[in-house]
Amino acid sequence: MKKILEVKNIFKVYPDGVIANRDICMDVEENTIHALVGENGAGKSTLMKILFGLTPAQGGEIIYRGKPVQFSNPREAIASGIGMVHQHLMLAPDLTVAENMVLGVEPRKRKLFLNNSEAIKITKKVSEEFGLNVPAEKKIRDLPIGVRQRVEILKALYRNAELLILDEPTAVLTPQETEVLFKTLDGLKASGKTILFISHKLSEVTRIADRVTVMRDARVITTEPITNLTEEKIAHLMVGRDIRTERFAPAKKVGDVKLSVKDLRYSDEEGYEVLKGINFDIRAGEIVGLAGVEGNGQSELISAITGLLEPSSGEVILDGASLLNLTPRLVREKGVAHIPEDRMENGVAETTSLEENFLVDRYYKEGFSKRGRLDWKYIGEHSRDLIKKFNVLTKSSKTSVGSLSGGNIQKVVVARELTSNPQIIVAAQPTRGVDIGSEELIHSLLIQARDEGKAVFLISADLDEVLKLAGRIVVIYDGEITAHFEDVSKVTDMELGPYMLGVKKEENASGKIHS
């Protein structure tokens, strides 16, 4: 089969000395879906950035459609027929969906002004064509992260790339949306397009890919047709060992109610009731999972619990004391840790060092400062301990967080939150966009926290994750609890689906514990 892309001996080392790509060789056949897999830090995203003109290589050669190329910026890559959807969203938050869709290729009125009605028309047409629904006239900042991801995918598809690079495109999609995307990708392949598909979800790789390239430690391990591979074999090639896939055993010892949410309600600025009387309890030593399609009130519920949003009414009680009307800092002081759903927006300050990110919630505490001045020696030792314990791949604790891979950034957030001496851990999308090795580590840490008597509230769009970790599952739809499953051992994702979509609802459903 004809090759659309050949990568020969690509070498890339970052200024901090981290070797991201070490003599990478790979070829992609035309009119195929080619998957690229590997742990975070294996070098996948760096290689894609080199292909797309976002960063230069120090050595090697790229041949696209039979000709050597070296893109100095994304515009050159796009002009040559290469499109890319990034793992971290590249959207302008204060612009509408339609404005983002046509950014750089704007339809004009009188050659000067944006033709907004035409931009909206284009957005609706492309949205319908590819089966990914987006609200054309809403601003990006007002959309849940799952919808923002759809906009990114549509932007790339609208520009008619011949080679489309998708970096973790399903990380924020529901199973139903993922299936729609896969049908779109199959259609694109049938029409002559080529897809480079980067994913940590091996079930998706085996479902969609024709060939797979596996990377580990900045090198290519192998490239094989999917017919030669299984999920287990790919996982072993990625990490060099077997990975746990079965559900965790339920907690052996569950204590008293730690967190209680009572009739929680919240209406947005337009008066729409986003949360409609939410009730649930979480006990010490258990993990309660919240399942639901994104955009059904999860973000607002998380913000209300963590002090980032003031609800209209109701109660959030931790160990008998209300958390309402407290600042986020005071909520944390009460023992609430928060792994946010968007690590780049709310989890880290990407231009600052790992030390500063580990320090942000404890700089004023004993050991970290003396007589009003930061003790950087102690801070450095503390940071290096966390880097080692949580297996963060970085050359130094002084490295900027933004230079790390997505999975390693997530481990920085998890390390800080789990070492904040929490009583309850609000874990929102804790493994979004991370590789299976990092996912296994984070899962084991949450189970460890549970077994130490912590209460864990797990909010995840990944049903496999919820079913694997949770002892109980509460389902949310349109701001209401639609089901409460107290025995997760017998629950399947197919059973959860109708409640997540609002097709079914238990009468008087809540997640309260009844003695």
C-alpha positions as CSV (number, residue, x, y, z in Angstrom):
1,M,0.0,0.0,0.0
2,K,1.2,3.5,-0.8
3,K,2.8,5.5,2.1
4,I,1.5,9.0,2.9
5,L,4.0,9.6,5.6
6,E,7.5,8.3,6.5
7,V,9.4,9.3,9.7
8,K,13.1,8.5,9.6
9,N,15.4,8.7,12.7
10,I,13.6,11.7,14.3
11,F,15.5,13.0,17.3
12,K,14.3,15.6,19.8
13,V,15.7,16.8,23.1
14,Y,14.2,19.6,25.1
15,P,16.2,22.4,26.7
16,D,15.9,20.8,30.1
17,G,17.7,17.8,28.8
18,V,14.7,15.4,28.5
19,I,15.0,13.3,25.3
20,A,11.5,13.1,23.9
21,N,12.2,11.3,20.6
22,R,15.2,9.0,20.1
23,D,15.7,7.9,16.4
24,I,12.0,7.5,15.7
25,C,11.1,5.5,12.6
26,M,7.5,5.0,11.4
27,D,5.5,4.9,8.2
28,V,1.8,5.5,7.7
29,E,-0.1,3.9,4.8
30,E,-2.5,6.0,2.8
31,N,-6.3,5.6,3.4
32,T,-5.8,3.9,6.8
33,I,-6.4,4.6,10.5
34,H,-3.0,4.3,12.1
35,A,-2.9,4.2,15.9
36,L,0.1,5.5,18.0
37,V,0.2,4.3,21.6
38,G,2.5,4.6,24.5
39,E,2.7,5.8,28.1
40,N,2.7,9.6,28.8
41,G,6.2,10.8,28.3
42,A,6.9,8.1,25.6
43,G,7.2,10.8,23.0
44,K,3.9,10.5,21.1
45,S,2.7,14.1,21.4
46,T,6.2,15.5,20.7
47,L,6.5,13.5,17.5
48,M,3.1,14.9,16.4
49,K,4.1,18.4,17.3
50,I,7.2,18.0,15.0
51,L,5.0,16.7,12.2
52,F,2.6,19.7,12.6
53,G,5.3,22.3,12.7
54,L,4.9,23.2,16.4
55,T,8.4,22.3,17.4
56,P,11.6,21.5,15.5
57,A,13.5,18.2,15.6
58,Q,17.2,18.1,16.1
59,G,17.7,15.4,13.6
60,G,16.0,13.0,11.2
61,E,13.7,13.4,8.2
62,I,10.0,13.6,7.5
63,I,8.7,12.5,4.0
64,Y,5.1,13.5,3.2
65,R,3.5,12.3,0.0
66,G,7.0,11.2,-1.3
67,K,8.7,14.6,-0.6
68,P,10.9,15.7,2.3
69,V,9.1,18.3,4.4
70,Q,10.1,20.5,7.4
71,F,7.2,22.6,8.6
72,S,8.2,25.7,10.6
73,N,4.7,26.4,11.7
74,P,1.2,24.8,11.7
75,R,0.0,27.0,8.8
76,E,2.5,25.3,6.5
77,A,1.4,21.9,7.7
78,I,-2.3,22.8,7.2
79,A,-1.5,24.2,3.7
80,S,0.1,20.8,2.8
81,G,-3.0,18.9,4.0
82,I,-2.2,17.9,7.6
83,G,-4.6,18.8,10.4
84,M,-4.3,18.2,14.1
85,V,-6.6,18.0,17.1
86,H,-4.6,18.6,20.2
87,Q,-4.8,16.9,23.6
88,H,-5.0,20.3,25.3
89,L,-7.7,22.4,23.7
90,M,-6.5,25.2,21.4
91,L,-9.7,27.3,21.4
92,A,-10.3,31.0,22.1
93,P,-12.6,30.9,25.2
94,D,-14.1,34.4,24.6
95,L,-15.2,33.6,21.0
96,T,-18.2,31.7,20.0
97,V,-18.1,28.2,18.6
98,A,-18.7,29.6,15.1
99,E,-16.0,32.2,15.4
100,N,-13.6,29.5,16.5
101,M,-14.6,27.2,13.7
102,V,-13.7,29.8,11.0
103,L,-10.7,31.4,12.8
104,G,-8.0,32.0,10.2
105,V,-10.4,31.3,7.3
106,E,-13.1,33.8,8.1
107,P,-16.0,34.5,5.7
108,R,-16.0,38.3,5.2
109,K,-18.6,41.0,4.6
110,R,-17.2,43.8,2.4
111,K,-13.8,42.2,2.7
112,L,-13.3,43.7,6.2
113,F,-15.9,42.4,8.7
114,L,-16.6,38.8,9.8
115,N,-19.7,37.5,8.2
116,N,-21.1,36.0,11.4
117,S,-24.3,34.6,9.9
118,E,-22.2,32.7,7.3
119,A,-19.9,31.4,10.1
120,I,-22.9,30.1,12.0
121,K,-24.2,28.5,8.8
122,I,-20.9,26.8,8.1
123,T,-20.7,25.5,11.7
124,K,-24.2,24.0,11.6
125,K,-23.5,22.4,8.2
126,V,-20.2,20.9,9.3
127,S,-21.8,19.8,12.6
128,E,-24.6,18.0,10.9
129,E,-22.3,16.5,8.2
130,F,-20.1,14.8,10.8
131,G,-22.7,14.1,13.4
132,L,-21.1,16.1,16.2
133,N,-23.6,18.5,17.6
134,V,-22.3,21.9,18.9
135,P,-24.1,25.2,19.7
136,A,-22.8,27.5,17.1
137,E,-23.6,30.8,18.9
138,K,-22.4,30.0,22.4
139,K,-19.0,31.1,23.7
140,I,-16.4,28.4,24.3
141,R,-16.0,29.4,27.9
142,D,-19.7,28.6,28.6
143,L,-19.4,25.0,27.3
144,P,-18.5,21.9,29.2
145,I,-15.2,20.4,28.2
146,G,-16.8,17.5,26.2
147,V,-18.5,20.0,23.9
148,R,-15.3,22.0,23.5
149,Q,-13.5,18.8,22.3
150,R,-16.2,18.4,19.7
151,V,-15.4,21.9,18.4
152,E,-11.7,21.1,18.1
153,I,-12.5,17.9,16.1
154,L,-14.9,19.8,13.8
155,K,-12.4,22.6,13.2
156,A,-9.8,20.1,11.9
157,L,-12.4,18.2,9.8
158,Y,-13.7,21.5,8.3
159,R,-10.2,22.3,6.9
160,N,-10.3,19.1,4.9
161,A,-7.0,17.6,6.0
162,E,-5.7,14.7,3.9
163,L,-3.8,13.4,7.0
164,L,-5.7,14.1,10.2
165,I,-3.8,13.8,13.6
166,L,-6.1,13.1,16.5
167,D,-4.4,13.4,19.9
168,E,-6.6,11.7,22.5
169,P,-9.8,12.8,20.7
170,T,-12.2,10.6,22.8
171,A,-10.8,11.5,26.2
172,V,-13.9,13.7,26.9
173,L,-16.5,11.9,24.8
174,T,-19.2,9.6,26.0
175,P,-19.4,6.1,24.6
176,Q,-22.2,7.2,22.3
177,E,-20.3,10.2,21.1
178,T,-17.2,8.0,20.6
179,E,-19.2,5.7,18.4
180,V,-20.4,8.6,16.3
181,L,-16.8,9.8,15.9
182,F,-15.7,6.3,14.9
183,K,-18.4,6.2,12.2
184,T,-17.1,9.6,11.0
185,L,-13.5,8.3,10.9
186,D,-14.5,5.2,9.0
187,G,-16.3,7.5,6.6
188,L,-13.3,9.7,6.2
189,K,-11.1,6.7,5.6
190,A,-13.5,5.5,2.9
191,S,-13.4,8.9,1.2
192,G,-9.6,8.7,1.0
193,K,-8.4,10.4,4.2
194,T,-5.7,9.1,6.5
195,I,-6.0,9.2,10.3
196,L,-3.2,9.2,12.9
197,F,-5.0,8.2,16.0
198,I,-3.3,8.7,19.4
199,S,-5.2,7.1,22.3
200,H,-4.7,5.4,25.7
201,K,-8.0,3.5,25.4
202,L,-6.8,0.2,24.0
203,S,-10.4,-1.0,23.3
204,E,-10.7,1.9,21.0
205,V,-7.4,1.2,19.3
206,T,-8.4,-2.4,18.6
207,R,-11.8,-1.2,17.4
208,I,-10.7,1.5,15.0
209,A,-7.1,1.0,13.9
210,D,-5.7,-0.8,10.9
211,R,-2.1,-0.7,12.1
212,V,-0.5,0.2,15.5
213,T,2.8,1.8,16.4
214,V,3.9,1.3,20.0
215,M,6.3,3.7,21.7
216,R,8.2,3.4,25.0
217,D,10.9,5.5,26.6
218,A,11.1,7.8,23.5
219,R,11.6,4.9,21.1
220,V,9.4,2.9,18.7
221,I,9.0,-0.6,20.0
222,T,7.1,-2.1,17.1
223,T,4.6,-1.3,14.3
224,E,2.2,-4.1,13.5
225,P,-1.2,-4.7,11.8
226,I,-4.0,-4.8,14.4
227,T,-4.8,-8.4,13.4
228,N,-1.5,-9.4,15.2
229,L,-2.4,-7.6,18.4
230,T,-4.7,-7.8,21.4
231,E,-5.4,-5.2,24.1
232,E,-3.3,-7.3,26.6
233,K,-0.4,-7.5,24.1
234,I,-0.4,-3.8,23.3
235,A,-0.5,-2.9,27.1
236,H,2.4,-5.2,27.8
237,L,4.4,-3.6,24.9
238,M,3.6,-0.1,26.2
239,V,4.7,-0.6,29.8
240,G,6.8,-3.8,29.7
241,R,4.6,-5.6,32.2
242,D,1.0,-6.9,32.7
243,I,-1.7,-4.3,33.6
244,R,-4.7,-4.9,35.9
245,T,-8.0,-4.7,34.1
246,E,-10.5,-6.3,36.5
247,R,-12.7,-4.5,39.0
248,F,-11.3,-3.8,42.5
249,A,-12.7,-5.7,45.4
250,P,-15.2,-3.7,47.5
251,A,-14.0,-1.9,50.7
252,K,-13.6,-4.3,53.7
253,K,-14.5,-1.6,56.2
254,V,-16.8,1.3,55.7
255,G,-17.3,3.9,58.4
256,D,-19.9,6.5,59.2
257,V,-21.2,9.2,56.8
258,K,-18.4,11.6,56.1
259,L,-19.9,13.9,53.5
260,S,-23.7,14.6,53.1
261,V,-25.2,16.6,50.3
262,K,-28.8,17.6,51.1
263,D,-31.3,19.1,48.6
264,L,-28.6,21.0,46.7
265,R,-30.0,23.4,44.1
266,Y,-28.3,25.9,41.8
267,S,-29.6,28.2,39.1
268,D,-27.4,29.8,36.5
269,E,-27.3,33.5,35.5
270,E,-30.1,32.8,32.9
271,G,-32.3,31.3,35.7
272,Y,-32.0,27.7,34.5
273,E,-32.0,25.3,37.4
274,V,-28.8,23.3,36.8
275,L,-29.0,21.3,40.1
276,K,-32.5,20.2,41.1
277,G,-32.4,18.9,44.7
278,I,-29.3,16.7,44.8
279,N,-29.1,14.2,47.7
280,F,-26.3,11.7,48.5
281,D,-24.0,10.6,51.2
282,I,-20.4,9.3,51.1
283,R,-19.0,7.3,54.0
284,A,-15.5,7.0,55.3
285,G,-13.7,4.2,53.5
286,E,-15.8,4.0,50.4
287,I,-15.7,5.3,46.8
288,V,-19.0,6.7,45.4
289,G,-19.0,7.1,41.7
290,L,-21.1,9.7,39.8
291,A,-22.0,8.5,36.3
292,G,-23.6,10.7,33.7
293,V,-23.2,12.3,30.3
294,E,-21.1,15.5,30.7
295,G,-23.0,18.7,31.0
296,N,-25.7,17.4,33.3
297,G,-24.7,19.3,36.4
298,Q,-21.5,17.5,37.4
299,S,-19.3,20.6,37.1
300,E,-21.6,22.7,39.2
301,L,-22.0,20.0,41.8
302,I,-18.2,19.7,42.1
303,S,-17.8,23.5,42.4
304,A,-20.5,23.7,45.1
305,I,-18.7,21.0,47.2
306,T,-15.3,22.5,46.8
307,G,-16.3,26.1,47.5
308,L,-15.9,27.4,44.0
309,L,-19.6,28.1,43.5
310,E,-22.4,29.2,45.9
311,P,-25.5,27.1,45.5
312,S,-29.0,28.6,45.5
313,S,-30.1,26.4,48.4
314,G,-29.3,23.2,50.2
315,E,-26.5,21.9,52.3
316,V,-23.0,20.4,52.0
317,I,-22.0,18.9,55.3
318,L,-18.6,17.4,56.2
319,D,-18.2,15.7,59.6
320,G,-21.3,17.5,60.8
321,A,-20.2,21.0,59.8
322,S,-21.4,23.0,56.8
323,L,-19.0,23.8,54.0
324,L,-21.3,26.4,52.4
325,N,-20.2,30.1,52.4
326,L,-16.6,29.1,53.0
327,T,-13.7,30.2,50.7
328,P,-12.0,27.4,48.7
329,R,-9.0,27.7,51.0
330,L,-11.2,27.2,54.1
331,V,-12.9,24.2,52.4
332,R,-9.5,22.7,51.8
333,E,-8.6,23.4,55.5
334,K,-11.7,21.4,56.5
335,G,-10.2,18.4,54.6
336,V,-11.5,18.5,51.0
337,A,-9.1,17.6,48.3
338,H,-10.0,18.4,44.7
339,I,-8.6,16.7,41.5
340,P,-10.3,19.1,38.9
341,E,-11.7,17.9,35.6
342,D,-9.6,20.3,33.6
343,R,-6.0,20.0,34.9
344,M,-4.7,22.9,32.7
345,E,-7.4,25.4,33.7
346,N,-7.9,24.6,37.4
347,G,-5.2,22.1,38.4
348,V,-1.8,23.7,37.7
349,A,-0.1,27.0,36.8
350,E,1.7,25.7,33.7
351,T,4.5,28.4,33.5
352,T,5.7,27.7,37.1
353,S,7.8,24.9,38.4
354,L,6.7,21.6,40.0
355,E,7.9,22.9,43.3
356,E,5.6,25.9,43.1
357,N,2.7,23.8,42.0
358,F,3.2,21.3,44.9
359,L,3.5,24.3,47.2
360,V,0.4,26.3,46.3
361,D,-1.9,25.0,49.0
362,R,0.6,24.6,51.8
363,Y,3.2,27.4,51.5
364,Y,2.0,29.0,54.8
365,K,2.2,25.7,56.8
366,E,4.9,24.5,59.2
367,G,8.0,23.3,57.4
368,F,7.4,25.2,54.2
369,S,8.0,28.6,55.6
370,K,9.9,30.1,58.5
371,R,9.2,33.5,60.0
372,G,7.3,34.5,56.9
373,R,9.9,33.3,54.4
374,L,9.7,30.2,52.2
375,D,12.1,27.4,53.1
376,W,13.2,26.4,49.5
377,K,15.5,23.7,50.8
378,Y,12.6,21.9,52.5
379,I,10.3,22.6,49.6
380,G,12.8,21.0,47.2
381,E,13.1,17.9,49.3
382,H,9.3,17.6,49.7
383,S,8.9,18.0,45.9
384,R,11.5,15.4,45.0
385,D,9.8,13.0,47.4
386,L,6.5,13.5,45.6
387,I,8.1,13.2,42.2
388,K,9.6,9.8,43.3
389,K,6.5,8.5,45.1
390,F,4.1,9.4,42.3
391,N,6.5,8.5,39.4
392,V,6.4,11.9,37.8
393,L,8.7,11.9,34.7
394,T,10.8,15.1,34.9
395,K,14.4,16.0,35.0
396,S,14.1,18.4,37.9
397,S,11.6,19.7,40.5
398,K,12.3,23.1,39.1
399,T,11.1,22.2,35.6
400,S,8.0,24.1,34.5
401,V,4.8,22.0,34.7
402,G,3.8,23.1,31.2
403,S,6.7,21.2,29.7
404,L,5.6,17.9,31.0
405,S,3.3,15.4,29.2
406,G,-0.4,15.4,30.0
407,G,-0.2,12.3,32.2
408,N,2.7,13.6,34.2
409,I,0.9,16.9,34.7
410,Q,-2.0,14.9,36.1
411,K,0.3,13.0,38.4
412,V,1.5,16.4,39.8
413,V,-2.1,17.3,40.6
414,V,-2.9,14.0,42.1
415,A,0.3,14.1,44.2
416,R,-0.5,17.5,45.6
417,E,-4.2,16.6,46.4
418,L,-3.6,13.2,47.9
419,T,-0.8,14.6,50.2
420,S,-3.0,17.4,51.5
421,N,-4.2,15.3,54.5
422,P,-7.8,15.1,53.1
423,Q,-10.9,13.6,54.7
424,I,-12.7,13.5,51.3
425,I,-11.2,13.4,47.8
426,V,-13.3,14.9,45.0
427,A,-11.7,13.2,42.0
428,A,-13.2,14.6,38.8
429,Q,-12.0,12.8,35.6
430,P,-8.8,11.7,37.5
431,T,-7.3,9.7,34.6
432,R,-8.5,11.8,31.7
433,G,-6.0,11.7,28.9
434,V,-3.4,9.6,30.8
435,D,-1.8,6.4,29.7
436,I,-2.7,3.0,31.1
437,G,0.4,2.8,33.3
438,S,-0.4,6.2,34.9
439,E,-4.1,5.2,35.1
440,E,-3.2,2.1,37.0
441,L,-1.1,4.1,39.5
442,I,-3.9,6.7,40.1
443,H,-6.5,4.0,40.5
444,S,-4.3,2.2,43.1
445,L,-3.7,5.5,44.9
446,L,-7.5,6.1,45.2
447,I,-8.1,2.6,46.4
448,Q,-5.3,3.1,49.0
449,A,-6.9,6.3,50.1
450,R,-10.2,4.5,50.5
451,D,-8.6,1.7,52.5
452,E,-7.0,4.4,54.8
453,G,-10.5,5.5,55.7
454,K,-10.8,8.5,53.3
455,A,-14.1,9.2,51.5
456,V,-13.7,9.4,47.7
457,F,-16.2,11.0,45.3
458,L,-15.4,9.8,41.8
459,I,-16.8,11.8,38.9
460,S,-15.9,10.3,35.6
461,A,-17.2,10.1,32.0
462,D,-15.4,6.8,31.7
463,L,-17.9,4.2,32.7
464,D,-15.2,1.5,32.9
465,E,-13.4,3.6,35.5
466,V,-16.5,4.1,37.6
467,L,-17.4,0.4,37.5
468,K,-13.8,-0.6,38.3
469,L,-13.4,1.6,41.4
470,A,-16.7,2.5,42.9
471,G,-18.5,0.7,45.7
472,R,-21.7,2.5,45.0
473,I,-22.8,4.5,41.9
474,V,-25.1,7.5,41.6
475,V,-26.4,8.5,38.2
476,I,-27.1,12.1,37.3
477,Y,-29.2,13.5,34.4
478,D,-30.3,17.1,33.8
479,G,-29.3,18.0,37.3
480,E,-31.2,15.2,39.0
481,I,-30.3,11.9,40.6
482,T,-31.9,9.2,38.4
483,A,-30.6,6.1,40.0
484,H,-28.6,4.7,42.9
485,F,-26.8,1.4,42.6
486,E,-25.7,0.0,45.9
487,D,-24.3,-3.3,44.6
488,V,-21.9,-2.4,41.8
489,S,-20.6,-5.9,41.4
490,K,-23.6,-6.8,39.2
491,V,-24.0,-3.5,37.3
492,T,-23.0,-3.1,33.6
493,D,-22.5,0.0,31.5
494,M,-25.6,-1.1,29.5
495,E,-27.7,-0.9,32.7
496,L,-26.4,2.6,33.5
497,G,-27.0,4.0,30.0
498,P,-30.8,4.5,30.1
499,Y,-30.5,6.4,33.5
500,M,-27.6,8.5,32.1
501,L,-29.8,9.4,29.1
502,G,-32.9,10.2,31.1
503,V,-34.8,7.3,29.5
504,K,-35.3,5.7,32.9
505,K,-35.5,7.1,36.4
506,E,-35.9,5.5,39.8
507,E,-38.8,6.9,41.8
508,N,-37.5,9.3,44.5
509,A,-33.9,8.4,43.5
510,S,-31.1,9.7,45.7
511,G,-27.7,8.5,46.9
512,K,-28.6,8.8,50.6
513,I,-27.6,6.0,53.0
514,H,-30.6,4.5,54.7
515,S,-30.0,2.8,58.0
